[in-house]
Amino acid sequence: MASEKNVKIVAFVGLTGSGKSSAVEYLTEKGYPKVYFGGIVLDEVKRRGLELTQENEQPIREELREKEGKDFVVKRIIAQIHDLIGAGQHNIVADGLYTWTEYKTLKHEFPGELTVVAIVSPKHLRKQRMANREVRPLMPEQVDQRDWAEIENIEKGGPIAIADYFVHNDKDLDSLHKQLDEVLHHINFYE
């Protein structure tokens, strides 16, 4: 457990297509560094020489958690966060906290420094967004399959249910950004 003075970590959670990436992009464009949970799995898919598809990602994600423990991804993310803190960063964005185990591990490692923000959207909007996504698009039935797999196999529902704040991403980006600003001002994330 490491308590760093004046460190604030904002972790975004949400189901596929909810708008986590849009929230993260908004903050990284403001200059805040990020760690990317999904990048750990994507890097492994690439390392194995496979195409970045849902069909390749899901089994590798589940295999890694089965083989190396439910905390496999979060251990690497914690190391990345400590590296950023060591480099003088104090406000860090965590993109895509997935599991209950990851949530508990981060809360333990960074007590009082982690704020979880759930980005929520109606399912029909999430499906529409995923079908139109340029990188790794998903058809509606694939969104359902991914939701079920993530809820049943990797405990994704817990961190969403226990989030500190909920942002409803059911309008345009300006609305999303306004809500994010309100939350981040409230927790004194902005410097």
Backbone as a printed PyTorch tensor [residue, N CA C, xyz], in Angstrom:
tensor([[[  0.8530,  -1.1800,   0.0000],
         [  0.0000,   0.0000,   0.0000],
         [  0.8850,   1.2240,   0.0000]],

        [[  0.5630,   2.1610,  -0.8740],
         [  1.3600,   3.3830,  -0.9720],
         [  0.4400,   4.5770,  -0.9500]],

        [[  0.6440,   5.4380,  -0.0020],
         [ -0.1420,   6.6560,   0.0420],
         [  0.7280,   7.8030,  -0.4410]],

        [[  0.3350,   8.3930,  -1.5220],
         [  1.0930,   9.4890,  -2.1060],
         [  0.3690,  10.7910,  -1.7880]],

        [[  1.1090,  11.7820,  -1.3650],
         [  0.4960,  13.0430,  -0.9880],
         [ -0.0390,  13.7800,  -2.2180]],

        [[ -1.2850,  14.2410,  -2.1080],
         [ -1.9380,  15.0410,  -3.1420],
         [ -2.1330,  14.3260,  -4.4740]],

        [[ -2.1500,  13.0090,  -4.4700],
         [ -2.4030,  12.2560,  -5.6950],
         [ -3.8980,  12.0290,  -5.8270]],

        [[ -4.4130,  12.2250,  -7.0320],
         [ -5.8060,  11.9450,  -7.3280],
         [ -5.8560,  11.0590,  -8.5760]],

        [[ -6.5120,   9.9290,  -8.4140],
         [ -6.6810,   8.9920,  -9.5190],
         [ -8.1770,   8.8980,  -9.8030]],

        [[ -8.5660,   9.1960, -11.0260],
         [ -9.9520,   9.0670, -11.4400],
         [-10.0370,   7.8730, -12.3770]],

        [[-10.7860,   6.8590, -11.9500],
         [-10.9520,   5.6460, -12.7530],
         [-12.3440,   5.6430, -13.3680]],

        [[-12.3960,   5.4520, -14.6680],
         [-13.6630,   5.3860, -15.3760],
         [-14.0890,   3.9330, -15.5650]],

        [[-15.3450,   3.6650, -15.2430],
         [-15.9250,   2.3410, -15.4140],
         [-17.1980,   2.4780, -16.2370]],

        [[-17.5880,   1.3850, -16.8710],
         [-18.8160,   1.3880, -17.6520],
         [-18.8120,   0.2310, -18.6250]],

        [[-19.9890,  -0.1150, -19.0940],
         [-20.0980,  -1.1830, -20.0720],
         [-19.6280,  -0.6930, -21.4420]],

        [[-19.4010,  -1.6250, -22.3240],
         [-18.9510,  -1.3290, -23.6720],
         [-19.8620,  -0.3060, -24.3450]],

        [[-19.2500,   0.7440, -24.9040],
         [-20.0070,   1.7490, -25.6340],
         [-20.6300,   2.8250, -24.7750]],

        [[-20.3390,   2.8170, -23.4850],
         [-20.9530,   3.8060, -22.5940],
         [-20.3480,   5.2000, -22.7660]],

        [[-19.0910,   5.2630, -23.1900],
         [-18.4450,   6.5560, -23.3890],
         [-17.2000,   6.7620, -22.5440]],

        [[-16.6520,   5.6800, -21.9910],
         [-15.4300,   5.7860, -21.1880],
         [-14.3050,   6.4250, -21.9970]],

        [[-14.1330,   5.9840, -23.2180],
         [-13.0420,   6.5120, -24.0440],
         [-13.2210,   7.9940, -24.3180]],

        [[-14.4570,   8.4220, -24.5210],
         [-14.7170,   9.8540, -24.7420],
         [-14.3810,  10.6600, -23.4950]],

        [[-14.6970,  10.1310, -22.3230],
         [-14.3690,  10.8110, -21.0690],
         [-12.8640,  10.8920, -20.8840]],

        [[-12.1880,   9.7870, -21.1330],
         [-10.7290,   9.7500, -20.9850],
         [-10.0710,  10.6980, -21.9810]],

        [[-10.5150,  10.6670, -23.2130],
         [ -9.9550,  11.5400, -24.2490],
         [-10.0960,  13.0120, -23.8580]],

        [[-11.2300,  13.3800, -23.2920],
         [-11.4650,  14.7510, -22.8440],
         [-10.3930,  15.1820, -21.8380]],

        [[-10.0490,  14.2890, -20.9250],
         [ -9.0500,  14.6290, -19.9080],
         [ -7.6180,  14.5470, -20.4300]],

        [[ -7.3310,  13.5890, -21.2950],
         [ -5.9710,  13.5190, -21.8300],
         [ -5.6850,  14.7130, -22.7330]],

        [[ -6.7120,  15.2300, -23.4160],
         [ -6.5290,  16.4370, -24.2250],
         [ -6.2230,  17.6550, -23.3500]],

        [[ -6.6050,  17.5990, -22.0890],
         [ -6.2780,  18.6620, -21.1320],
         [ -4.8860,  18.4590, -20.5320]],

        [[ -4.2240,  17.3750, -20.9170],
         [ -2.8560,  17.1340, -20.4730],
         [ -2.6910,  16.1560, -19.3270]],

        [[ -3.7770,  15.5170, -18.8920],
         [ -3.6700,  14.5600, -17.7920],
         [ -3.2190,  13.2030, -18.3330]],

        [[ -2.2580,  12.5720, -17.6750],
         [ -1.7830,  11.2670, -18.1440],
         [ -2.7880,  10.1700, -17.8010]],

        [[ -2.7190,   9.0880, -18.5890],
         [ -3.6390,   7.9800, -18.3460],
         [ -2.8980,   6.6560, -18.3040]],

        [[ -3.5380,   5.7270, -17.6150],
         [ -3.1640,   4.3210, -17.6880],
         [ -4.3750,   3.6190, -18.2950]],

        [[ -4.1320,   2.5910, -19.0900],
         [ -5.2050,   1.9560, -19.8500],
         [ -5.2630,   0.4610, -19.5470]],

        [[ -6.2710,   0.0770, -18.7740],
         [ -6.4330,  -1.3230, -18.3770],
         [ -6.5250,  -2.2400, -19.5910]],

        [[ -7.3390,  -1.8600, -20.5730],
         [ -7.5180,  -2.6840, -21.7580],
         [ -6.2510,  -2.8440, -22.5740]],

        [[ -5.3350,  -1.8870, -22.4450],
         [ -4.0820,  -1.9550, -23.1850],
         [ -3.2370,  -3.1530, -22.8110]],

        [[ -3.3750,  -3.6130, -21.5790],
         [ -2.6170,  -4.7810, -21.1410],
         [ -3.0100,  -5.9920, -21.9890]],

        [[ -4.2990,  -6.1810, -22.1990],
         [ -4.7890,  -7.3070, -22.9990],
         [ -4.4900,  -7.0830, -24.4790]],

        [[ -4.7080,  -5.8580, -24.9680],
         [ -4.4310,  -5.5790, -26.3840],
         [ -2.9660,  -5.8370, -26.7210]],

        [[ -2.0830,  -5.4590, -25.8150],
         [ -0.6550,  -5.7170, -26.0340],
         [ -0.3820,  -7.2110, -26.1450]],

        [[ -1.0730,  -8.0130, -25.3370],
         [ -0.8920,  -9.4690, -25.3910],
         [ -1.4460, -10.0460, -26.6910]],

        [[ -2.5800,  -9.5270, -27.1580],
         [ -3.1400,  -9.9830, -28.4360],
         [ -2.1340,  -9.7040, -29.5560]],

        [[ -1.5720,  -8.4910, -29.5550],
         [ -0.5790,  -8.1220, -30.5720],
         [  0.6720,  -8.9910, -30.4570]],

        [[  1.1190,  -9.2300, -29.2150],
         [  2.3240, -10.0340, -28.9930],
         [  2.1590, -11.4340, -29.5820]],

        [[  0.9440, -11.9490, -29.5400],
         [  0.6640, -13.2840, -30.0790],
         [  0.4360, -13.2600, -31.5840]],

        [[  0.5360, -12.0800, -32.1890],
         [  0.3940, -11.9620, -33.6350],
         [ -1.0350, -12.1010, -34.1270]],

        [[ -1.9820, -11.8220, -33.2480],
         [ -3.3930, -11.9490, -33.6180],
         [ -3.9840, -10.5870, -33.9630]],

        [[ -5.0480, -10.6350, -34.7280],
         [ -5.7740,  -9.4270, -35.0820],
         [ -6.5410,  -8.9240, -33.8630]],

        [[ -6.6650,  -7.5890, -33.7450],
         [ -7.3850,  -7.0000, -32.6220],
         [ -8.8830,  -7.0780, -32.8850]],

        [[ -9.4740,  -8.1830, -32.4450],
         [-10.9210,  -8.3800, -32.5850],
         [-11.4810,  -8.8450, -31.2480]],

        [[-12.7990,  -8.6810, -31.0990],
         [-13.4890,  -9.1620, -29.8990],
         [-13.2530, -10.6550, -29.7170]],

        [[-13.2850, -11.3980, -30.8160],
         [-13.1250, -12.8500, -30.7510],
         [-11.7490, -13.2460, -30.2310]],

        [[-10.7360, -12.4310, -30.4780],
         [ -9.3920, -12.7120, -29.9710],
         [ -9.1660, -12.1350, -28.5790]],

        [[ -9.7430, -10.9720, -28.3060],
         [ -9.5160, -10.3020, -27.0160],
         [-10.1330, -11.0430, -25.8430]],

        [[-11.4130, -11.4050, -25.9710],
         [-12.1300, -11.9750, -24.8270],
         [-11.4620, -13.2340, -24.2760]],

        [[-11.1270, -14.2230, -25.1110],
         [-10.5190, -15.4240, -24.5320],
         [ -9.1330, -15.1540, -23.9350]],

        [[ -8.3830, -14.2350, -24.5270],
         [ -7.0620, -13.9210, -23.9710],
         [ -7.2200, -13.2080, -22.6370]],

        [[ -8.1600, -12.2740, -22.5570],
         [ -8.4300, -11.5610, -21.3080],
         [ -8.7800, -12.5590, -20.2020]],

        [[ -9.6720, -13.4770, -20.5170],
         [-10.1050, -14.4540, -19.5220],
         [ -8.9960, -15.4580, -19.2020]],

        [[ -8.2140, -15.8350, -20.2040],
         [ -7.0960, -16.7640, -19.9920],
         [ -6.0500, -16.1540, -19.0530]],

        [[ -5.7120, -14.9020, -19.2900],
         [ -4.7030, -14.2560, -18.4510],
         [ -5.1700, -14.1530, -16.9970]],

        [[ -6.4310, -13.8160, -16.8040],
         [ -6.9570, -13.7380, -15.4340],
         [ -6.9970, -15.1140, -14.7750]],

        [[ -7.3130, -16.1460, -15.5610],
         [ -7.3570, -17.5130, -15.0300],
         [ -5.9480, -18.0070, -14.6750]],

        [[ -4.9910, -17.7460, -15.5650],
         [ -3.6350, -18.2630, -15.4010],
         [ -2.8250, -17.4610, -14.3760]],

        [[ -2.9620, -16.1270, -14.3980],
         [ -2.0720, -15.3000, -13.5890],
         [ -2.7840, -14.5850, -12.4420]],

        [[ -4.0820, -14.8590, -12.2950],
         [ -4.8260, -14.2780, -11.1880],
         [ -5.6990, -13.1280, -11.6420]],

        [[ -6.7470, -12.9000, -10.8620],
         [ -7.6800, -11.8370, -11.1930],
         [ -7.0390, -10.4600, -11.1090]],

        [[ -5.9200, -10.3680, -10.4200],
         [ -5.2630,  -9.0700, -10.2490],
         [ -4.1110,  -8.8480, -11.2280]],

        [[ -4.0150,  -9.6880, -12.2580],
         [ -2.9310,  -9.5900, -13.2290],
         [ -2.8310,  -8.1980, -13.8630]],

        [[ -3.9480,  -7.7110, -14.3650],
         [ -3.9530,  -6.4220, -15.0540],
         [ -3.6610,  -5.2960, -14.0730]],

        [[ -4.3140,  -5.3180, -12.9170],
         [ -4.1780,  -4.2140, -11.9690],
         [ -2.7560,  -4.1090, -11.4170]],

        [[ -2.0570,  -5.2270, -11.2910],
         [ -0.6590,  -5.1590, -10.8330],
         [  0.1800,  -4.3300, -11.8130]],

        [[ -0.0390,  -4.5410, -13.0870],
         [  0.7050,  -3.7670, -14.0980],
         [  0.2660,  -2.3000, -14.1060]],

        [[ -1.0190,  -2.0720, -13.8950],
         [ -1.5290,  -0.6990, -13.8510],
         [ -0.9630,   0.0430, -12.6420]],

        [[ -0.9040,  -0.6190, -11.4960],
         [ -0.3320,   0.0050, -10.2900],
         [  1.1090,   0.4120, -10.5430]],

        [[  1.8750,  -0.4470, -11.1900],
         [  3.2650,  -0.1040, -11.5120],
         [  3.3150,   1.1310, -12.4180]],

        [[  2.4160,   1.1990, -13.4020],
         [  2.3830,   2.3580, -14.2960],
         [  2.0110,   3.6290, -13.5270]],

        [[  1.0610,   3.5230, -12.5960],
         [  0.6640,   4.6850, -11.8000],
         [  1.8310,   5.1580, -10.9440]],

        [[  2.5250,   4.2180, -10.3040],
         [  3.6850,   4.6020,  -9.4890],
         [  4.7690,   5.2550, -10.3460]],

        [[  4.9430,   4.7710, -11.5730],
         [  5.9100,   5.4000, -12.4850],
         [  5.5030,   6.8410, -12.7880]],

        [[  4.2170,   7.0610, -13.0280],
         [  3.7390,   8.4260, -13.2990],
         [  3.9220,   9.3220, -12.0740]],

        [[  3.6130,   8.7990, -10.8980],
         [  3.8010,   9.5720,  -9.6670],
         [  5.2810,   9.8980,  -9.4840]],

        [[  6.1310,   8.9160,  -9.7350],
         [  7.5770,   9.1250,  -9.6360],
         [  8.0810,  10.1710, -10.6040]],

        [[  7.3700,  10.3270, -11.7300],
         [  7.7460,  11.3300, -12.7370],
         [  7.1080,  12.6890, -12.4360]],

        [[  6.4410,  12.8010, -11.2780],
         [  5.8820,  14.0880, -10.8740],
         [  4.4270,  14.3150, -11.2250]],

        [[  3.7480,  13.3000, -11.7370],
         [  2.3250,  13.4400, -12.0540],
         [  1.5030,  13.1870, -10.7910]],

        [[  0.4970,  14.0000, -10.5640],
         [ -0.3170,  13.8220,  -9.3620],
         [ -1.7880,  13.6100,  -9.6590]],

        [[ -2.2290,  13.9350, -10.8480],
         [ -3.6140,  13.7170, -11.2480],
         [ -3.5900,  12.7720, -12.4370]],

        [[ -4.1160,  11.5640, -12.2250],
         [ -3.9700,  10.4840, -13.1970],
         [ -5.3420,   9.9210, -13.5420]],

        [[ -5.5250,   9.6190, -14.8140],
         [ -6.7620,   9.0500, -15.3190],
         [ -6.5420,   7.5490, -15.5380]],

        [[ -7.4490,   6.7440, -14.9960],
         [ -7.4060,   5.2950, -15.2030],
         [ -8.5520,   4.9200, -16.1290]],

        [[ -8.2080,   4.4350, -17.3000],
         [ -9.1690,   4.1200, -18.3460],
         [ -9.5620,   2.6520, -18.2810]],

        [[-10.8240,   2.3960, -17.9000],
         [-11.3610,   1.0540, -18.0320],
         [-11.1000,   0.1070, -16.8810]],

        [[-11.2020,   0.5630, -15.6580],
         [-11.1960,  -0.3440, -14.5130],
         [-12.3120,  -1.3560, -14.7470]],

        [[-11.9870,  -2.6420, -14.7160],
         [-12.9760,  -3.6580, -15.0770],
         [-13.5520,  -4.4130, -13.8940]],

        [[-12.7090,  -5.0010, -13.0790],
         [-13.1990,  -6.0190, -12.1530],
         [-13.2870,  -5.5460, -10.7100]],

        [[-14.0530,  -6.3050,  -9.9360],
         [-14.1750,  -6.0500,  -8.5040],
         [-12.8090,  -6.1980,  -7.8380]],

        [[-12.0410,  -7.1950,  -8.2620],
         [-10.7000,  -7.4020,  -7.7130],
         [ -9.8170,  -6.1980,  -8.0030]],

        [[ -9.8820,  -5.6830,  -9.2260],
         [ -9.0800,  -4.4960,  -9.5660],
         [ -9.5020,  -3.3110,  -8.7000]],

        [[-10.7890,  -3.1500,  -8.5150],
         [-11.3000,  -2.0510,  -7.6870],
         [-10.7420,  -2.1510,  -6.2670]],

        [[-10.8890,  -3.3210,  -5.6520],
         [-10.4300,  -3.4900,  -4.2730],
         [ -8.9170,  -3.2970,  -4.1590]],

        [[ -8.1860,  -3.7810,  -5.1380],
         [ -6.7250,  -3.6540,  -5.1130],
         [ -6.3070,  -2.1980,  -5.2210]],

        [[ -6.9290,  -1.4340,  -6.1240],
         [ -6.6010,  -0.0110,  -6.2570],
         [ -6.9930,   0.7710,  -5.0110]],

        [[ -8.1600,   0.4720,  -4.4390],
         [ -8.5860,   1.1550,  -3.2090],
         [ -7.5900,   0.9070,  -2.0780]],

        [[ -7.0580,  -0.3000,  -2.0170],
         [ -6.0720,  -0.6500,  -0.9910],
         [ -4.7250,   0.0320,  -1.2630]],

        [[ -4.3130,   0.0350,  -2.5080],
         [ -3.0040,   0.5970,  -2.8800],
         [ -2.9830,   2.1150,  -2.7810]],

        [[ -4.1000,   2.7430,  -3.0950],
         [ -4.1750,   4.2120,  -3.1030],
         [ -5.3520,   4.6780,  -2.2370]],

        [[ -5.2660,   4.4660,  -0.9330],
         [ -6.3900,   4.8270,  -0.0580],
         [ -6.6600,   6.3310,  -0.0660]],

        [[ -7.9200,   6.6720,  -0.2760],
         [ -8.3110,   8.0720,  -0.2850],
         [ -7.9420,   8.8290,  -1.5410]],

        [[ -7.3080,   8.1730,  -2.4890],
         [ -6.8180,   8.8490,  -3.6990],
         [ -7.5700,   8.4370,  -4.9540]],

        [[ -8.3880,   7.3920,  -4.8550],
         [ -9.0980,   6.8560,  -6.0110],
         [-10.5570,   7.2950,  -5.9790]],

        [[-11.0080,   7.8590,  -7.0900],
         [-12.4180,   8.1760,  -7.2890],
         [-12.8780,   7.4150,  -8.5160]],

        [[-13.9630,   6.6660,  -8.3750],
         [-14.4990,   5.8800,  -9.4880],
         [-15.7150,   6.6030, -10.0590]],

        [[-15.6640,   6.8230, -11.3770],
         [-16.7480,   7.4920, -12.0840],
         [-17.3190,   6.5060, -13.1000]],

        [[-18.5840,   6.1780, -12.9370],
         [-19.2630,   5.2860, -13.8870],
         [-19.8880,   6.1230, -14.9950]],

        [[-19.5780,   5.7580, -16.2180],
         [-20.2090,   6.3740, -17.3860],
         [-21.3200,   5.4030, -17.8010]],

        [[-22.5480,   5.8910, -17.7910],
         [-23.6820,   5.0160, -18.1080],
         [-24.4720,   5.5810, -19.2830]],

        [[-24.9540,   4.6690, -20.1140],
         [-25.7290,   5.0260, -21.3050],
         [-26.7780,   3.9590, -21.5390]],

        [[-27.9100,   4.3470, -22.1360],
         [-28.9130,   3.3380, -22.4810],
         [-28.3290,   2.3170, -23.4620]],

        [[-28.7790,   1.0920, -23.3340],
         [-28.2350,   0.0070, -24.1570],
         [-28.3660,   0.2940, -25.6500]],

        [[-29.5070,   0.8590, -26.0910],
         [-29.6700,   1.1000, -27.5320],
         [-28.6190,   2.0870, -28.0500]],

        [[-28.2410,   3.0710, -27.2370],
         [-27.1820,   4.0050, -27.6560],
         [-25.8200,   3.3260, -27.6790]],

        [[-25.5610,   2.4810, -26.6740],
         [-24.2820,   1.7670, -26.6390],
         [-24.1410,   0.8850, -27.8740]],

        [[-25.2080,   0.2090, -28.2450],
         [-25.1570,  -0.6650, -29.4240],
         [-24.9320,   0.1450, -30.7000]],

        [[-25.5910,   1.2880, -30.7920],
         [-25.4230,   2.1550, -31.9590],
         [-23.9830,   2.6540, -32.0450]],

        [[-23.4440,   3.0950, -30.9280],
         [-22.0590,   3.5970, -30.9130],
         [-21.0700,   2.5080, -31.3130]],

        [[-21.2740,   1.3080, -30.7750],
         [-20.3320,   0.2280, -31.0630],
         [-20.3960,  -0.2120, -32.5190]],

        [[-21.5800,  -0.1890, -33.1090],
         [-21.7200,  -0.5680, -34.5180],
         [-21.0200,   0.4470, -35.4160]],

        [[-20.9770,   1.7170, -34.9810],
         [-20.3830,   2.7800, -35.7950],
         [-18.9240,   3.0820, -35.4500]],

        [[-18.3750,   2.3690, -34.4820],
         [-16.9960,   2.6290, -34.0590],
         [-16.0270,   2.2040, -35.1550]],

        [[-15.0430,   3.0480, -35.4340],
         [-14.0760,   2.7550, -36.4980],
         [-13.1440,   1.6090, -36.1310]],

        [[-12.6800,   1.5950, -34.8830],
         [-11.7450,   0.5620, -34.4540],
         [-12.5190,  -0.4820, -33.6500]],

        [[-12.4090,  -1.7250, -34.0370],
         [-13.0610,  -2.8550, -33.3780],
         [-14.5630,  -2.6550, -33.1820]],

        [[-15.2960,  -2.3940, -34.2770],
         [-16.7580,  -2.2450, -34.1440],
         [-17.3900,  -3.5680, -33.7020]],

        [[-18.5390,  -3.4620, -33.0530],
         [-19.2870,  -4.6440, -32.6140],
         [-20.7310,  -4.5370, -33.0860]],

        [[-21.2690,  -5.6450, -33.5020],
         [-22.6770,  -5.7090, -33.8560],
         [-23.4930,  -5.8160, -32.5660]],

        [[-24.8020,  -5.4820, -32.6230],
         [-25.6190,  -5.4960, -31.4000],
         [-25.5380,  -6.7900, -30.5940]],

        [[-25.5830,  -7.9390, -31.2640],
         [-25.5080,  -9.2010, -30.5360],
         [-24.1340,  -9.3960, -29.8810]],

        [[-23.0870,  -8.8400, -30.4910],
         [-21.7510,  -8.9120, -29.8820],
         [-21.6700,  -8.0340, -28.6390]],

        [[-22.3650,  -6.9020, -28.6420],
         [-22.4010,  -6.0480, -27.4520],
         [-23.0570,  -6.8170, -26.3070]],

        [[-24.1740,  -7.4800, -26.5940],
         [-24.8360,  -8.2870, -25.5650],
         [-23.9010,  -9.3760, -25.0460]],

        [[-23.2480, -10.0880, -25.9530],
         [-22.3350, -11.1570, -25.5550],
         [-21.1960, -10.6140, -24.6950]],

        [[-20.6620,  -9.4640, -25.0780],
         [-19.5650,  -8.8800, -24.2980],
         [-20.0610,  -8.4310, -22.9220]],

        [[-21.2200,  -7.7870, -22.8700],
         [-21.7970,  -7.3990, -21.5780],
         [-21.9030,  -8.6100, -20.6580]],

        [[-22.5100,  -9.6720, -21.1600],
         [-22.7280, -10.8590, -20.3270],
         [-21.3980, -11.4600, -19.8830]],

        [[-20.4570, -11.5770, -20.8160],
         [-19.1580, -12.1680, -20.4690],
         [-18.4380, -11.3150, -19.4220]],

        [[-18.4840,  -9.9980, -19.5820],
         [-17.7730,  -9.1310, -18.6380],
         [-18.4400,  -9.1250, -17.2650]],

        [[-19.7500,  -9.2110, -17.2300],
         [-20.4610,  -9.2380, -15.9490],
         [-20.2700, -10.5980, -15.2670]],

        [[-20.4100, -11.6820, -16.0260],
         [-20.3210, -13.0180, -15.4400],
         [-18.8970, -13.4860, -15.1960]],

        [[-17.9910, -13.1850, -16.1000],
         [-16.6530, -13.7760, -16.0370],
         [-15.5950, -12.8900, -15.4150]],

        [[-15.7640, -11.5740, -15.4730],
         [-14.6950, -10.7180, -14.9270],
         [-15.2080,  -9.6790, -13.9360]],

        [[-16.3780,  -9.9190, -13.3770],
         [-16.8690,  -9.1050, -12.2590],
         [-17.0280,  -7.6260, -12.5770]],

        [[-17.4000,  -7.2740, -13.7860],
         [-17.4230,  -5.8740, -14.1800],
         [-18.5440,  -5.0710, -13.5210]],

        [[-19.6090,  -5.7180, -13.1040],
         [-20.7390,  -5.0000, -12.5280],
         [-20.4370,  -4.3320, -11.1920]],

        [[-19.5970,  -4.9380, -10.3690],
         [-19.3080,  -4.4080,  -9.0400],
         [-18.7680,  -2.9860,  -9.0330]],

        [[-17.6970,  -2.7080,  -9.7710],
         [-17.1600,  -1.3440,  -9.7760],
         [-18.1450,  -0.3130, -10.3290]],

        [[-19.0020,  -0.7250, -11.2580],
         [-20.0100,   0.1980, -11.7830],
         [-21.0320,   0.4880, -10.6830]],

        [[-21.4830,  -0.5590, -10.0100],
         [-22.5110,  -0.3970,  -8.9770],
         [-22.0310,   0.4570,  -7.8000]],

        [[-20.7450,   0.3620,  -7.4560],
         [-20.2390,   1.0460,  -6.2660],
         [-19.5100,   2.3530,  -6.5940]],

        [[-19.6100,   2.7970,  -7.8420],
         [-18.9150,   4.0250,  -8.2620],
         [-19.2570,   5.2010,  -7.3500]],

        [[-18.3130,   6.1020,  -7.2210],
         [-18.5040,   7.3050,  -6.4160],
         [-19.4290,   8.3040,  -7.1030]],

        [[-19.3870,   8.3330,  -8.4390],
         [-20.1920,   9.2660,  -9.2340],
         [-20.7030,   8.5360, -10.4680]],

        [[-21.8730,   8.9880, -10.9570],
         [-22.4440,   8.4580, -12.1880],
         [-22.6590,   9.6050, -13.1580]],

        [[-22.1370,   9.4340, -14.3670],
         [-22.2950,  10.4130, -15.4360],
         [-23.1580,   9.7500, -16.5050]],

        [[-24.2530,  10.4090, -16.8490],
         [-25.1920,   9.8640, -17.8380],
         [-24.8550,  10.3990, -19.2200]],

        [[-24.3250,   9.5210, -20.0360],
         [-23.8890,   9.8800, -21.3770],
         [-24.9700,   9.4900, -22.3790]],

        [[-26.0520,  10.2810, -22.3790],
         [-27.1620,   9.9670, -23.2660],
         [-27.5110,  11.1320, -24.1900]],

        [[-26.6420,  12.1310, -24.2190],
         [-26.8650,  13.2830, -25.1070],
         [-25.6220,  13.4760, -25.9670]],

        [[-25.1340,  14.7090, -26.0700],
         [-23.9700,  14.9890, -26.9000],
         [-22.7020,  15.1090, -26.0460]],

        [[-21.5720,  15.3130, -26.7100],
         [-20.2940,  15.4130, -25.9980],
         [-20.2450,  16.6120, -25.0580]],

        [[-20.8920,  17.7240, -25.4520],
         [-20.9040,  18.8910, -24.5530],
         [-21.5560,  18.5460, -23.2210]],

        [[-22.6270,  17.7990, -23.2640],
         [-23.3060,  17.3750, -22.0360],
         [-22.4080,  16.4630, -21.2100]],

        [[-21.7350,  15.5350, -21.8730],
         [-20.7970,  14.6450, -21.1840],
         [-19.6950,  15.4560, -20.5170]],

        [[-19.1040,  16.3770, -21.2620],
         [-18.0010,  17.1860, -20.7370],
         [-18.4450,  18.0500, -19.5580]],

        [[-19.6400,  18.6110, -19.6590],
         [-20.1540,  19.4400, -18.5650],
         [-20.2940,  18.6230, -17.2810]],

        [[-20.8560,  17.4280, -17.4060],
         [-21.0070,  16.5620, -16.2330],
         [-19.6490,  16.1590, -15.6650]],

        [[-18.7060,  15.8480, -16.5490],
         [-17.3640,  15.4880, -16.0920],
         [-16.7260,  16.6530, -15.3400]],

        [[-16.8520,  17.8500, -15.8930],
         [-16.2880,  19.0260, -15.2350],
         [-16.8720,  19.2040, -13.8330]],

        [[-18.1750,  19.0000, -13.7060],
         [-18.8200,  19.1430, -12.3950],
         [-18.2350,  18.1570, -11.3870]],

        [[-18.0930,  16.9050, -11.7980],
         [-17.5420,  15.8810, -10.9070],
         [-16.0960,  16.2100, -10.5570]],

        [[-15.3040,  16.5500, -11.5530],
         [-13.8730,  16.7650, -11.3270],
         [-13.6050,  18.0320, -10.5240]],

        [[-14.4310,  19.0410, -10.6770],
         [-14.3190,  20.2220,  -9.8060],
         [-14.6790,  19.8390,  -8.3760]],

        [[-15.7170,  19.0370,  -8.2240],
         [-16.1750,  18.6250,  -6.8950],
         [-15.0960,  17.8800,  -6.1220]],

        [[-14.3010,  17.0660,  -6.8050],
         [-13.2400,  16.3010,  -6.1240],
         [-11.8850,  17.0060,  -6.1770]],

        [[-11.8710,  18.2300,  -6.6710],
         [-10.6370,  19.0250,  -6.7730],
         [ -9.5670,  18.3370,  -7.6330]],

        [[ -9.9910,  17.7150,  -8.7250],
         [ -9.0530,  17.0760,  -9.6320],
         [ -8.3160,  18.0920, -10.4750]],

        [[ -9.0440,  19.1060, -10.9430],
         [ -8.4140,  20.1250, -11.7730],
         [ -7.4790,  20.9680, -10.9310]],

        [[ -6.3260,  21.2550, -11.4820],
         [ -5.3440,  22.0680, -10.7570],
         [ -5.5640,  23.5390, -11.0150]]])
